[in-house]
Amino acid sequence: MAKDREIELIIAPDGSVTVEGKHYEGPACDAELRRLAEALGVVQQVTKKPEYDRVPVAVRAGQKVGG
C-alpha cells in the first residue's frame, strides 16, 4: 500500500524555510512544492531527492502476468 503524500515545512531559527515533499516519486510534486515555496518567499535552492529519479509503477486491475 502506498504511503500518503505529505509536504513538510521546516522553519529554522533564522527564519529560513525548507519545504520537502515526502512519499512522492518522479516530478509529481514539482508544481505543488514550487507554488508553496514561491508563496513563502524567494526560492534560494532546489534539491531533488533520489526518489525524483524513480518512475512510478502502476498496475491495472485484472492485468495478467506471465502469459
PLY file of the C-alpha trace (Angstrom):
ply
format ascii 1.0
element vertex 67
property float x
property float y
property float z
element edge 66
property int vertex1
property int vertex2
end_header
0.00 0.00 0.00
1.35 3.41 -0.98
2.01 5.94 1.75
0.07 9.19 1.76
1.92 12.08 0.20
2.99 14.83 2.58
4.53 18.27 2.34
6.69 19.18 5.33
7.65 22.77 6.21
10.71 23.21 8.42
11.25 26.69 9.84
14.78 27.34 11.11
15.59 29.75 13.94
16.96 32.23 11.37
13.55 32.29 9.63
14.57 30.30 6.57
12.06 27.70 5.43
12.70 24.26 3.95
9.85 22.67 2.00
10.09 18.91 1.50
7.79 16.51 -0.33
7.52 13.04 1.20
6.35 9.85 -0.48
6.45 11.33 -3.99
8.22 9.71 -6.93
9.20 11.42 -10.13
8.26 15.02 -10.88
4.75 14.65 -9.39
5.35 17.13 -6.58
7.20 19.81 -8.59
4.19 22.05 -9.21
2.81 21.69 -5.68
6.11 22.39 -3.95
7.07 25.20 -6.32
3.77 27.03 -5.77
4.05 26.72 -1.98
7.73 27.67 -1.86
7.21 30.76 -4.01
4.28 31.86 -1.83
6.61 31.72 1.17
9.23 33.95 -0.44
12.33 33.79 -2.61
13.44 30.29 -3.56
17.19 30.07 -2.98
17.89 26.43 -3.77
16.11 23.37 -5.15
17.47 19.92 -4.34
15.91 16.81 -5.81
15.94 13.69 -3.65
16.82 10.22 -5.04
13.09 9.45 -5.28
12.79 12.03 -8.06
14.50 9.66 -10.49
12.19 6.75 -9.71
9.45 6.01 -12.20
6.10 5.31 -10.52
4.78 1.84 -11.30
1.07 1.39 -11.98
-0.72 -1.93 -12.24
-4.07 -2.15 -13.96
-6.82 -4.19 -12.32
-7.19 -7.55 -13.99
-3.72 -7.49 -15.54
-2.24 -10.95 -16.19
1.40 -11.64 -15.56
3.33 -14.36 -17.39
1.09 -15.29 -20.24
0 1
1 2
2 3
3 4
4 5
5 6
6 7
7 8
8 9
9 10
10 11
11 12
12 13
13 14
14 15
15 16
16 17
17 18
18 19
19 20
20 21
21 22
22 23
23 24
24 25
25 26
26 27
27 28
28 29
29 30
30 31
31 32
32 33
33 34
34 35
35 36
36 37
37 38
38 39
39 40
40 41
41 42
42 43
43 44
44 45
45 46
46 47
47 48
48 49
49 50
50 51
51 52
52 53
53 54
54 55
55 56
56 57
57 58
58 59
59 60
60 61
61 62
62 63
63 64
64 65
65 66
